[in-house]
Amino acid sequence: MSKPERRTIFVCQHCGKESPKWLGRCPDCQEWNSFIETPVIAAAPRPTSPANPPQELSQVIASATQRLSLPLNEFNRVLGGGLVPGSLVLISGDPGIGKSTLMLQAAAAIAQERGKVAYVSGEETLHQIKLRAERLGIKGEGLYLLAESDLEVILSQVEEISPSLVVIDSIQTVYTPELAAAPGSMTQVRECTLKLMHWAKLGAVPIFIAGHVTKDGAIAGPRVLEHIVDVVLYFEGEPFSAYRLLRSVKNRFGSTNEVGIFEMRAQGLVEVDNPSRAFLSQRGAEALGSAVVPTLEGSRPLLVEIQALTTPTSFGLPRRTANGVDFNRLLLVTAVLTQRLGLKLGHQDIMVNVIGGLKIGEPAADLGMALAIASSYREMAVDPHLVAVGEVGLSGELRAASQLERRLAEAARLGFKRCLVPQAGAKVSSVHQGIELIPISTLKEAIEAGLIKTRPKRA
């Protein structure tokens, strides 16, 4: 019997591009010194027969899949209603953001309700995991810990337990001895993820895997993991903020626009039942440069506070700082305020911040951002009982936002009395649950209607 052929290739550790020779710079991702020599073993050819022969679509029987409901409602929301049996879920985030805490809490909760859960760690010892569990108040009945990095050993030990859930923390520390590459390399990460996927599908057991991120915030490994797994979740938050957001960017079994909100406390991660009230709890009355915007995160309406500060620049080129909003949207709104409303922002540094560490990507927050900037520049407060929603066009016109009814319901629930809406959006309802709609067609009308004229305008 002939031995399998052995050869080496060079693989970029950032984008996965393969090359027969070493390259100083990757032609795809433009990274320097990213190619690592990787041995490749070509398996000997052998006859194969399909385990599942082709079947006509009309003859396939669709059976309802019972999801594994987690005791954490925010987690269930992001997953689309619960874990699908046999699914492979990737959770990534910055170091220290709370990935291991979240997975340990979820594993312990499932172990209490559903039975055995296997928690595999390649980064920590059993003693270290025990210390975290004691801090979180987790007793650990039905939760089996394994400190191992060899994937073959992991799968053999997990099969003996027959768990209802498997947690791998993290995929960059796991390796298979079949490959000579180092753990965490492109080849090891891809091969181990593929084997975990086949094992999960075969046994119908869901698997959580934690993934590291690069300095740019992308999943280390890199994006090859996103193509293999069923669900990709990002756990994010500001370093000095207690709030954490669990965001879905890929979900084969549900929406990719959902977000779960947690608060990091001494006893671990706690679900935030009323995030809008939490984000607005410290908002001052008639604060300059502050506006409230009803946004949508998936199917959930959230009220967020956008703050802006304008100050004369000390340099020749004014700065624009965007924290939580899209930088290009900030430039667009600033240009419209300068050109269409005559605000002299060309010599002003402008800083915009979303309170609570949230990131708003929808254009419906343009009007709130414009109100906050105009409020700071003119030193006139925004009406504290007012919310604003609408997209700003280049000619200064306002365009309607989607699902206005849900946004208004959330604003009315928190006690807001008025809402600035584009003229087209005002056709939905003239009065909604006690909140008054103020229809406007241009940004100039919105600024005049939204600011309280109690302070002198700045020249």
Secondary structure as the mmCIF struct_conf table of DSSP 4:
data_model
#
loop_
_struct_conf.conf_type_id
_struct_conf.id
_struct_conf.beg_label_comp_id
_struct_conf.beg_label_asym_id
_struct_conf.beg_label_seq_id
_struct_conf.end_label_comp_id
_struct_conf.end_label_asym_id
_struct_conf.end_label_seq_id
HELX_LH_PP_P HELX_LH_PP_P1 SER A 2 GLU A 5
STRN STRN1 ARG A 6 CYS A 12
TURN_TY1_P TURN_TY1_P1 GLN A 13 CYS A 15
STRN STRN2 GLU A 18 SER A 19
BEND BEND1 PRO A 20 LYS A 21
BEND BEND2 GLY A 24 GLY A 24
STRN STRN3 ARG A 25 ARG A 25
TURN_TY1_P TURN_TY1_P2 PRO A 27 CYS A 29
STRN STRN4 TRP A 32 TRP A 32
BEND BEND3 ASN A 33 ASN A 33
STRN STRN5 PHE A 35 ILE A 41
HELX_LH_PP_P HELX_LH_PP_P2 ALA A 42 PRO A 45
BEND BEND4 ALA A 51 ASN A 52
HELX_RH_3T_P HELX_RH_3T_P1 LEU A 57 GLN A 59
HELX_LH_PP_P HELX_LH_PP_P3 VAL A 60 ALA A 62
HELX_LH_PP_P HELX_LH_PP_P4 ALA A 64 ARG A 67
STRN STRN6 LEU A 68 LEU A 68
BEND BEND5 PRO A 71 PRO A 71
HELX_RH_AL_P HELX_RH_AL_P1 ASN A 73 LEU A 79
TURN_TY1_P TURN_TY1_P3 GLY A 80 GLY A 80
BEND BEND6 GLY A 81 GLY A 82
STRN STRN7 LEU A 83 LEU A 83
HELX_LH_PP_P HELX_LH_PP_P5 VAL A 84 VAL A 84
TURN_TY1_P TURN_TY1_P4 PRO A 85 GLY A 86
STRN STRN8 LEU A 88 GLY A 93
TURN_TY1_P TURN_TY1_P5 PRO A 95 GLY A 96
BEND BEND7 ILE A 97 GLY A 98
HELX_RH_AL_P HELX_RH_AL_P2 LYS A 99 ARG A 114
STRN STRN9 VAL A 117 SER A 121
BEND BEND8 GLY A 122 GLU A 124
HELX_RH_AL_P HELX_RH_AL_P3 LEU A 126 LEU A 136
TURN_TY1_P TURN_TY1_P6 GLY A 137 GLY A 137
TURN_TY1_P TURN_TY1_P7 GLU A 141 GLY A 142
STRN STRN10 LEU A 143 ALA A 147
STRN STRN11 ASP A 150 ASP A 150
HELX_RH_AL_P HELX_RH_AL_P4 LEU A 151 ILE A 161
BEND BEND9 SER A 164 SER A 164
STRN STRN12 LEU A 165 ASP A 169
HELX_RH_3T_P HELX_RH_3T_P2 ILE A 171 THR A 173
STRN STRN13 TYR A 175 TYR A 175
TURN_TY1_P TURN_TY1_P8 PRO A 177 GLU A 178
BEND BEND10 LEU A 179 LEU A 179
BEND BEND11 ALA A 181 ALA A 181
HELX_LH_PP_P HELX_LH_PP_P6 ALA A 182 ALA A 182
TURN_TY1_P TURN_TY1_P9 PRO A 183 GLY A 184
BEND BEND12 SER A 185 SER A 185
HELX_RH_AL_P HELX_RH_AL_P5 MET A 186 GLY A 203
TURN_TY1_P TURN_TY1_P10 ALA A 204 ALA A 204
STRN STRN14 ILE A 207 GLY A 211
STRN STRN15 VAL A 213 VAL A 213
TURN_TY1_P TURN_TY1_P11 LYS A 215 ASP A 216
BEND BEND13 GLY A 217 ALA A 218
STRN STRN16 ILE A 219 ILE A 219
BEND BEND14 ALA A 220 GLY A 221
TURN_TY1_P TURN_TY1_P12 ARG A 223 ARG A 223
HELX_RH_AL_P HELX_RH_AL_P6 VAL A 224 ILE A 228
BEND BEND15 VAL A 229 ASP A 230
STRN STRN17 VAL A 231 GLU A 236
TURN_TY1_P TURN_TY1_P13 PRO A 239 PHE A 240
BEND BEND16 ALA A 242 ALA A 242
STRN STRN18 TYR A 243 ASN A 251
TURN_TY1_P TURN_TY1_P14 ARG A 252 PHE A 253
BEND BEND17 GLY A 254 GLY A 254
BEND BEND18 THR A 256 ASN A 257
STRN STRN19 VAL A 259 ARG A 265
TURN_TY1_P TURN_TY1_P15 ALA A 266 GLN A 267
STRN STRN20 GLY A 268 GLU A 271
BEND BEND19 ASP A 273 ASP A 273
HELX_RH_AL_P HELX_RH_AL_P7 PRO A 275 PHE A 279
TURN_TY1_P TURN_TY1_P16 LEU A 280 GLN A 282
HELX_LH_PP_P HELX_LH_PP_P7 ARG A 283 GLY A 284
TURN_TY1_P TURN_TY1_P17 ALA A 285 GLU A 286
TURN_TY1_P TURN_TY1_P18 LEU A 288 GLY A 289
STRN STRN21 SER A 290 GLU A 297
TURN_TY1_P TURN_TY1_P19 GLY A 298 SER A 299
STRN STRN22 ARG A 300 PRO A 312
BEND BEND20 SER A 314 LEU A 317
STRN STRN23 ARG A 320 ASN A 323
BEND BEND21 GLY A 324 GLY A 324
STRN STRN24 VAL A 325 VAL A 325
HELX_RH_AL_P HELX_RH_AL_P8 PHE A 327 LEU A 341
TURN_TY1_P TURN_TY1_P20 GLY A 346 HIS A 347
STRN STRN25 GLN A 348 VAL A 354
TURN_TY1_P TURN_TY1_P21 ILE A 355 GLY A 356
BEND BEND22 GLY A 357 GLY A 357
STRN STRN26 ILE A 360 ILE A 360
BEND BEND23 GLU A 362 GLU A 362
HELX_RH_3T_P HELX_RH_3T_P3 PRO A 363 ALA A 365
HELX_RH_AL_P HELX_RH_AL_P9 ASP A 366 ARG A 378
TURN_TY1_P TURN_TY1_P22 GLU A 379 GLU A 379
HELX_LH_PP_P HELX_LH_PP_P8 ALA A 381 ALA A 381
STRN STRN27 VAL A 382 VAL A 382
HELX_LH_PP_P HELX_LH_PP_P9 ASP A 383 ASP A 383
TURN_TY1_P TURN_TY1_P23 PRO A 384 HIS A 385
STRN STRN28 LEU A 386 ALA A 388
STRN STRN29 GLU A 391 VAL A 392
HELX_LH_PP_P HELX_LH_PP_P10 GLY A 393 GLY A 393
TURN_TY1_P TURN_TY1_P24 LEU A 394 SER A 395
BEND BEND24 GLY A 396 GLY A 396
STRN STRN30 GLU A 397 GLU A 397
STRN STRN31 LEU A 398 ARG A 399
HELX_LH_PP_P HELX_LH_PP_P11 ALA A 400 ALA A 401
BEND BEND25 SER A 402 SER A 402
HELX_RH_AL_P HELX_RH_AL_P10 LEU A 404 ARG A 413
TURN_TY1_P TURN_TY1_P25 LEU A 414 GLY A 415
STRN STRN32 ARG A 418 PRO A 422
TURN_TY1_P TURN_TY1_P26 GLN A 423 ALA A 424
HELX_RH_3T_P HELX_RH_3T_P4 GLY A 425 LYS A 427
BEND BEND26 VAL A 428 VAL A 428
BEND BEND27 SER A 430 SER A 430
STRN STRN33 VAL A 431 HIS A 432
TURN_TY1_P TURN_TY1_P27 GLN A 433 GLY A 434
STRN STRN34 ILE A 435 ILE A 440
BEND BEND28 SER A 441 SER A 441
STRN STRN35 THR A 442 THR A 442
HELX_RH_AL_P HELX_RH_AL_P11 LEU A 443 GLY A 450
STRN STRN36 LEU A 451 LEU A 451
TURN_TY1_P TURN_TY1_P28 LYS A 453 THR A 454
BEND BEND29 ARG A 455 ARG A 455
HELX_LH_PP_P HELX_LH_PP_P12 PRO A 456 ARG A 458
#
